[in-house]
Amino acid sequence: MTESEDTRRARARRLRELHHRDDLLVLPNVWDAQTARIFQRAGFPALATPSSGIAESLGHTDAQGAPAEEMFAAAARIIRAVEVPVTVDAEAGYGLAAEELTGHLARIGAAGCNLEDTAHPHGTLVPVDEQAEWLAAVREADPHLVINARVDSFLRGDAPLAERVADAVARAEAYLAAGADCVYPILAPASVLGELAKRIPGPMNAIYTPDGPSLAELAGLGVRRVTFGGGLYEHTLDLVRRMAARIADGRGPFA
């Protein structure tokens, strides 16, 4: 085993352990080396990448609109810049076979990854059995990688909320059984987060939104891990837009 692989595995072990502490695991989503360094200096024990923030900063669109090699290269720069574990949003896996995907993630030093169950470019949900089989293959290909299986039941279709909850629970159970370490019912309404946390037999990730529950409230609902998606990136862009408007109006950029 090389020294870099030994380091990656140690970081993966640390990231997995962080999912099972008493306190909430908060993972800021960073999109370049400098933002990663900033959040590491602030004391966060691990970091995540956002597919949207990275893809857009590279001039592409989210939802696998960026070439996989560019996404991996950007994630590699982030991982090299810090000493804490980094989990990479690998979207739906870019159409790669499990061994090829995990090979790329291992090469760049990723401690974990997000894998979603939306089929691109169609935007439909992958059948649960098919997704579970693929996640099992990813787990077999890399026993060390921390897998956060994203559940897109609340993003797709227009079924009643109760049906979406049932679908999310069924998918979460199947993905955990397939080897996922954590599941992520993205954008599940706050009203059902507590129910989901009780019914899902493993750590659950939730996204923080400005109009949703606070971090403390999310922890109280049983959420074990919180990420921000592209929210931190978008908030930063809002600041840049305000500076641009001030300069265009003949003022200085800083309010």
N, C-alpha and C positions, 0 to 999 in steps of 0.2 A: 504493500500500500504506500502511495506517495504521501509526502507531508501535507500537500494540499488536500488530498482526499481524507486524510486523518482529521484535518481541521474541519472540513465540511461535515464529516460524520459527528464530530464533537458538537458543532453548532446545531445540527439536526437534533441531537439528543437534548441539547439545552432548550431548543424551541418546543420539542414535544413535552418536556417537563413543565414548561411555562403554561401549558394548557391545563395543568392539573394542580395548580396552586390555589390557595384560598382566595386570592385577590384576582380581580379582572385583568386579563391580558389585553392591553391596548397597543395596537400596532399602527403607528402612523404610516400612511402611504406616501412614499418618497419617489420622485421621478428623475433625479440625477444625483451625482456624487455629492454635490454641496448640500442639497436638502437632506441627504442621508447623514452627512456629518453633523449637521445642525441638530437633528433629532437624537442622534447618538449622544452628543454632548449634553443634551437635556436630560439624559438618564434613562431613555427607553431601552429595555433589554433586548428588543428585537424590532425588526422593521418589515414592512411589506411594500411591494410595488403596485401601482395602479396601471392596468392595461390602457385605460383611456389617457391618463396623463402622459405616459411614455409615448404611445402612438401619436398623439396630437403634437407633442413636443418635437417629434421626428418628422412632422408634416403629413401624417397619415390619419386615418379614421380608426375609431375603436371597432370592436367586434371583428377582430382578425383582419382589419384593413391594412395593417402593416406587415411587411415581410417578416417571417419568423426570425431570420438571421439578424435583422436590425433590432428586434425586441430582445433577443438573447444578448446581443452585444451591449445594449443599453443597460440591461440588468447586470451584466458582468462588471461594468464600470461602477455601478452602485455597490455591488458586493465587495469589490476590491477596495473601496473607499472606507469601509468600516470593519469593526471587529465583532459586531454582534450578528446573530443569525438574520438572514434575509429570506423571506418567502416571496416567491415570484408569481405574479398573476400570469399564468400560461394560457388563459382564455379557455378554448375548447381543445387545446392541444395541437392546433395548426394542421390537423390532418395527419400528424405523425404517428407511426407505430409506437407502442409503449416503450420499447427498448431505445428507439431513436430519441424520443422525447426525454426520457430520463437520462440518456447519455448527454444531451445538450445541457440539461439542468445540473448534472454532476460536473460537467466540464467548467461551467461558470461559477461553481461553488454554492449553488442554491441549497439552503437548508430545507426549504419546503416549497409548495406551489399551490395555487388555486387552479381547480379544473371545473369548468361549468358544464351543465347538461343542456345547453342550447346548441342546436345544429346550425352552423353557419354555411352558406349565407342565407338560408331559408328562414331562420329565426324561429324554428319550431323546437319543441322539447324532444330530446332523444328518448326513445322508449327506456323505461327504468331498467329492465333486464340487460339491455344492450350497454347502457352506461355503467351499470354495476360490473359487467364482464370486463369492460375496458379499464375501469378503476382497479379491478383485481389484477389485470395484466401489468398496470403501472406499479402496483404494490410488489408484485413478484419481481419485476425488473429492477426495482430499487427498494429494498426493505428499510432503508434509512430515511428516505425522503418523507417529510411531514406533509400529508395530503389534506388539503381543505377542499372538500367536495361541495361546490356551489349548487344549490337547488333553486331552479328558476321558476318554480310553480306560480309565484306571485307576479312574474313578468309576462307570462305567455297566456293567451286565451282570455276568456271572459266568464269562466265558471263561477258559481257562487263561492263566497269566501269559505264556507265549511268544506266544500269539495277541494278547494285549493289547500286548505290545512291538511286534510286527509292525504292528498297527493304528496305534499311536502314531507309528511311524517313517513309515508311508505318509501319515498325515495331516500330519505335520510337513513332509515333502518337498513335499506339495501346497500347503500354506499358504505356505511359503517361496517356492515358484515363483509363487504368486499375488501376492506382494509383501510378505508379513510380514517384519519385521526380526528377530524372535526368536520362538521357540516355547516353550510352557510345558506339558509333560506333568505336570499337577498330581497330586501324591500318588503319583507313580511310586515303587515301593519302592526303597530305597537299593541293593538288590542288583542293580538293572538300570540305575541312573543312568549308570554308566560306559559300558555298552553303548549306551545311548541317545545319549550325548554323542558317541560315536565314529561312530554311524551317521547322525545327523542333520546335514545339511550347512549348519549355521548356528548362531548363538548359541542356547543353551538356558537357560531359566529353571527353577529348582527352588524349591520352598517349604522354608523352614527349619522344622523341628519339634523340640521339646525332646528327643525320644528318637531323633532321626535324626543324620546326620553333622554334624560341626561345620562352621563356615564354611570353615576351611582344608581339611577333608576334601572338602567339596563342590567347592572349586576344584580339588583334586587329581583328582577324578573327571571333570573337563572341563566342569563347570557354569560358565557365563559370568555369570549374573545370578541373584541370590537375592532373594526376597520373603518376606513373613511371613503373607500372607493376613490373616485376622482375629485372628491370634495375639497381637499386641501389645495390641489392644483387649480381648481376652478376659482377658489377664493383668492389665490395669488393672482390669477389672471384678472379678476375684478379690480385689484389694486393697480395693476398695470394699465387697465383701461382708464381708470380715473386719472392716472398720471398723464396718459396720452391726451386725454380731453383737456387737462389743465395746460399742457404745453401748446396744444392747438389753439387754445383761447388766449395765448400770449402770456400765460402765467408761468410760474415755476412749477416743477412737477410735484413738489411736496406740499401737502396741505398744512 
